[in-house]
Amino acid sequence: MQSPAPEIMEPASINPLIDEDDVHFARALRDKGTPMPDIVKKLTIKTGKNAGQHPSVASLYRPLADNGA
């Protein structure tokens, strides 16, 4: 008996912690020259166990890079 084929997962273009509006807001701030550590202090995670906390700098870099920023 063969095992089931592994699911093919498509890469997420947006980190689930950071929504599309936050990505646009972060990009606008970055375009104005705001340092990344200051940008993440302006964002908050809206869902999940970390709701109300700020995302990490790495969590913000990923969606910006995925969207060609």
LINKA-V462354 format. One record per pair of residues at least 6 apart in sequence whose C-alpha atoms are under 8 Angstrom apart, sorted by sequence separation. I is the first residue (numbers start at 1). J is the second residue. D is the distance in whole Angstrom. If there is no record, write none. Layout:
I:J:D
I:J:D
This chain:
14:20:7
30:36:7
45:51:5
46:52:6
44:51:7
45:52:5
44:52:5
45:53:6
30:39:8
44:53:5
45:54:6
29:39:7
44:54:5
45:55:6
43:54:6
44:55:7
42:54:8
43:55:7
26:39:6
41:54:6
26:40:8
40:54:6
40:55:6
40:56:7
40:57:6
37:57:6
40:60:7
22:43:7
36:57:7
18:45:6
17:45:6
18:46:8
17:46:7
17:47:7
18:55:8
23:60:8
27:64:7
17:55:7
23:63:7
18:59:8
23:64:7
17:59:8
18:60:7
27:69:7
15:59:7
15:60:8
15:62:7
14:62:8
15:63:6
14:63:5
13:63:6
14:66:7
13:66:6
13:67:7
